[in-house]
Amino acid sequence: MQYLCVMIRNARPADAPQAVPLLFQAMYDVACKLAGTTSNGVLQPLFEHFFRQPGNQYSYEHTLVFEDERGLGGIIVGYDGALLEALREPVLSYISAQLGHAYLPGDETGPGEYYLDSIAVAPASQGKGIGRQLIYAAEDKARAQGHPRTGLLVSDGNPDARRLYERLGYTVREAVQFSGGNYLHLVKMLS
């Protein structure tokens, strides 16, 4: 009999090469707008840099990963919404200094919630409940940090994701414009 070793754990800087493509599944359009390019030769190393560095919104320190014998099957990035500006500033400053590009996507969260920034499951691992497990793990982390609720954005053109979040107890709080797109801000109270 063969047993699978499966775990959700805190990300490490060395996870960057596997984690960044998953991150792009969740936020590729935003990443392109932030960097001012669609070149993977620029985007991949840029976001690997951010992932490896502490103190920014795409850092390993804000990321949980689902790992099994095949490698990373999913990620979730989450942080205190009150820290958005402080966590975004190093990203914008580095892009401006390195690429000479400036872009302000707008605020996606704020004080009072633990924000689930990016959630992605590798294509080969989809349909196995990994996304749900990652969300539950992030909610546990938020509770442990004393946050009263979690929040996330979902594109209004992604009804499947919205249904998943609603099944997990998220409710629509408001419609928002973010990074040139239409999104729904969903929240879940943590008891």
Secondary structure, 3 states (H helix, E strand, C coil): CCCCCCEEEECCHHHHHHHHHHHHHHHHHHHHHHHCCCCHHHHHHHHHHHHHCCCCCCCHHHEEEEEECCEEEEEEEEEEHHHHHHHHHHHHHHHHHHHCCCCCCCCCCCCCCEEEEEEEECHHHCCCCHHHHHHHHHHHHHHHCCCCEEEEEEECCCHHHHHHHHHCCCEEEEEEEECCEEEEEEEEECC
